Amino acid sequence: MDINTKALKKNAFRVTKERGKTAARVRVPGGHLKAKYLIILQEVAEKYGNGTLHITARQGFEIPGIPMKYIPDVNKALQPVIEGLEINQENPNGGYSASGTRNVSACIGNSVCPFGNYNTSKFAKKIEKAIFPNDYHVKVALTGCSNDCIKARMHDFGIIGMTEPQYDNYRCIGCEACVNNCKKRVTGALTFENYKVVRDHSKCLGCGECIGKCPTSAWSRSEEKYFKLVIMGRTGKKNPRLAREFITWIDEESIIKIILNTYDYIHEYIDKEAPGGKEHIGYIVDRTGYNEFKKWALKDVQLSKKAKVEDNINWY
């Protein structure tokens, strides 16, 4: 069988070890979907594949064991899932249009978790709408708080939820539950002075744990949503590393604009001779330098006065 593997991958199918067989990739932005779509995946797996599903590390699905002759049929069968998840699509009934930019993954967020500072799935879908499809290899992950359950620091862009705790001192009964928790579990940003709690803004991570610890609701989350954007984390064969803080107290729209600007940066500097035409963005930043990346990333971005951009980042 004469197979165009480049076209196969661009249609989000995998080259597998089984001769003449492939695996279909299914994106699930934010890792959240209605249960009814699992029935469709089951039907596709049993009719065209080997009857199994693999849940990927990026919260999508792979359906293995599909004979390549069934690719058009599988694409049509998956169309209700693609439409239901509102995936951008260039060719209806033609499956997914690209395999470069990975599924935007997210923790469960504040719709379920008491630690979550924002709706991670909702923001993930918003990012997905802005950046997909795209052939460049970019990984984005969202986590609701500093606990980082999604391991956002192992991605090209990690979006960590923050809040600016609001303190109503008339509600405070001086139990120091928030102070003790911050001292033992966080950064010690809270102290108890003159029978009231004082927050050291320079130490505060914006994690919001003080809010959950207070028995009288003296602490509350800020109406304004803030985020910490960490960049260029990676695993892989060469020089794995954790992402470092790029901008703290940044807003949602600025993050989307920065990611979109980064695609222009990649297009300008990617190594055209890289194997398979792919080069992970972190290696491009290593080659051009952080300040060149920052120049491209912040083009036409209007940051708030509260946002703090790192002057320099050294990964080690």
Sequence and secondary structure as in RCSB ss.txt:
>XXXX:A:sequence
MDINTKALKKNAFRVTKERGKTAARVRVPGGHLKAKYLIILQEVAEKYGNGTLHITARQGFEIPGIPMKYIPDVN
KALQPVIEGLEINQENPNGGYSASGTRNVSACIGNSVCPFGNYNTSKFAKKIEKAIFPNDYHVKVALTGCSNDCI
KARMHDFGIIGMTEPQYDNYRCIGCEACVNNCKKRVTGALTFENYKVVRDHSKCLGCGECIGKCPTSAWSRSEEK
YFKLVIMGRTGKKNPRLAREFITWIDEESIIKIILNTYDYIHEYIDKEAPGGKEHIGYIVDRTGYNEFKKWALKD
VQLSKKAKVEDNINWY
>XXXX:A:secstr
    HHHHHHTTEEE SSTTEEEEEE  GGG   THHHHHHHHHHHHTSSS  EE TTS EEEEEEEGGGHHHHH
HHTHHHHHHTT   SSTTS  S SSS   EE  GGGT TT  S HHHHHHHHHHHH S  S   EEEESSTT TT
 GGGSSEEEEEE   EE GGG  S  HHHHHHHHHS   EEEETTEEEE TTT     HHHHH TT  EE  SS 
EEEEEE  B SSS  B  EEEEEEE HHHHHHHHHHHHHHHHHH  TTSGGG   HHHHHHHH HHHHHHHHTTT
    TT EE S     
